[in-house]
Amino acid sequence: MHYPETKLPNVGTTIFSVMSQLAAEHRAINLSQGFPDFDGPQLIRDRVVHYMQSGANQYAPFIGVPSLRQAIKDKVARHYGADVDAESEVTVTSGASEAIYAAITATVRQGDEVIVFDPCYDCYEPAVELNGGVCRHVALDLPEFKINWLALEQAISPRTRMIIVNAPHNPSGVSLSRDELDRLAELIRDTNILLLGDEVYEHIVFDGQSHNSLLTHKELARRSFVISSFGKTYHITGWKVGYCIAPVALSTELRKVHQYITFCTPTPMQLAIADYMNTHPEYESELSGFYQEKRDIFCHEIRRSRFGFTPAKGGYFQLADYSQISDMDDVSFARWLTTEAGVAAIPVSVFCEQPKPDARLIRFCFAKNEETLKHAGERLCRL
Ligand SMILES: Cc1ncc(COP(=O)(O)O)c(C=O)c1O
């Protein structure tokens, strides 16, 4: 027999798995994949145990348990002044990844175009392609990682179904300003273009800035899937719990897909997160300070190295330019750094359709204990 041809010829094992595996083989400090090396709050873990021990072990309602949807509704009212309906506009998913896949699958058809900004998180394009669409890549303007409005305008066509906006941005940490949201609204006002807001780092913004969610912009919110991840907010990436907020018409379509991908998300995790959100409403506002301290520790550690950097403005990654250290391309340098220097990082070119040949940028994850960051810093300063 002949096995079918691959539907995703351009997809292999993700760079995150490759670098994490290489880090493990070489006992390198793993600052590549984006996950914390510390646990989420004790209480949130205790509540999962509590719910598992008291019988909450069967399927949850497919749209999410009521207490969690209500807690999400309250949260977005608190942070963004948004008034969303917990019953018809909030859907709990198995991580932001599932919400992204479901939103794209529910709306992108054969021949549709989806605009993404490079460097771009890796899960959007395969989802678009599996649904018969194509991604149009618009490069962000470096070094500020800002939208190039002329390039965006030129990329929009009658086939544009969706624009994916990731803010705070992975890997740069850059957020969108209020003016940029207004400009986006103006640009797409007379079109039927949808927006997918990947806002998984929504509560991690530094130096007194604020995150302007698409939910803060009433006009944009009417055409948006706004997606976030409890994994990032509560240091529980392995639980894979996320959510999508969208107007009723879009939520209805997203739910049709979601119910056949996972149907629902593990019950005890949902109940535990809801309890924690209700008892600790201040937590989200404190998260930026928590991660800013980590960013500062890491930047302080590498200030005497030959890496060039501007401290990240949000998220949990620090970009660093290694052109003073090597003229290898970034994939080779990231491998070398892992095997020879004992620190694993992610090459930024993998997030780009057309990487600049002279770009010498890598990404370090600073969502790590102080000790881990200091050890990594020591090693990086030796280069
Ligand atoms: C920009 C971005 N979107 C989505 C995700 C996926 O989130 P989740 O683990 O909740 O699926 C990640 C995880 O690293 C991310 O960085």
The ligand as a Gaussian input file, in Angstrom:
#p B3LYP/6-31G(d) Opt

LIG

0 1
 C        2.168000      33.195000      21.387000
 C        1.665000      31.899000      21.927000
 N        0.422000      31.490000      21.609000
 C       -0.069000      30.327000      22.056000
 C        0.671000      29.504000      22.873000
 C        0.088000      28.187000      23.314000
 O       -0.522000      28.282000      24.575000
 P       -1.104000      26.978000      25.284000
 O        0.034000      26.272000      25.936000
 O       -2.104000      27.496000      26.281000
 O       -1.730000      26.144000      24.243000
 C        1.977000      29.867000      23.216000
 C        2.801000      28.977000      24.037000
 O        4.005000      29.088000      24.111000
 C        2.481000      31.104000      22.742000
 O        3.715000      31.522000      23.054000

